[in-house]
Amino acid sequence: MIRDARFRAPGLSVAWLLLSFAQCAAGLWFSFAVPAAARPGDTTYTEVAYAMGAGLILWVSGLLGAVKAVGHRRLVLRLAPRT
């Protein structure tokens, strides 16, 4: 059993989850809002492709972080001493 208090800090996993959620939201915004706001003549195809690619990377890494945060929280709550 893990006895170190730093590994049983459930607040850290919540903070991790919130940061991952913010990263997912930013990724979805880049993926959808930037291409939707593109105007012919002002925005090039390259700018739209870069924004969509950056959004996809942010979204996927945010999802991975959220999955890891949920797994960490489940581990912490399972290892927490029962009172």
N, C-alpha and C positions, 0 to 999 in steps of 0.2 A: 504494500500500500504506500502511496506517495504521502509523505508527511510534511513536505516543504510547503509553507503557506503561499509562496509565490505561484505555485502550480494550481492552487485551489482558489484563485481569485476570479470569481465569476464576473465581476465588473469589467475585467479586461476583455473577456470574450464578448460582452455586450458592446464595448467600445469598438472592438475589432469588427463586429457585425455592422455597426452603424457606419463606420468608415467604408466598409465594403459596399454597403447600400448606397452611400454617396458616390462611390466610384461607378457603380452600375448606372445610377441616374445620370451622371455626367457622360458616360459612354452612350447611353440611349439618346441623350440630347445631341451629342455629336453625330450620331448615326442618322437621326431623323430631322432635327431642326435645321442643321446647317445645309443639307441638300435641299430642304424645302424652301429655305430662304435664298437659294441661289437664283440669280437673275441673269438672263442671257446677255452677254456682252460685258458683264462685270465680273462674273465668277467663271473660272475655267473648269474643265472637266478634271484636271489634275487636283485642284483645290478640293473639289467635292470628293474625289476618290481618297485623298489623304484624310479628310475629315471622317469619312465613313470607315476607313481603315483604323484610324486612331480610336474612333468610337467602338469599333468591334473589339479591339485589344483591351480598352478600358472595361467594357462590359464583361468580357470573358474572364479577365483577371479579377474583377469584382465578384463575379459569381463563384469563382474558385475560393476567394477569400471568405465569402459568406458561408460556403460549405465547410471550410476549415473552422470557422468561428463557431458554427453550430455543433460540429463534432467536438470541439474543445469544450464548449459549454456542457454538452452531454457527459463528457468525461469528467469534468469538474463536479457536476452535480451528483454523479454516480459515486465519486470518491469522497465526497463531503461527509464528514462524520455526522451520524444521526444523533439528534439530541432529544 
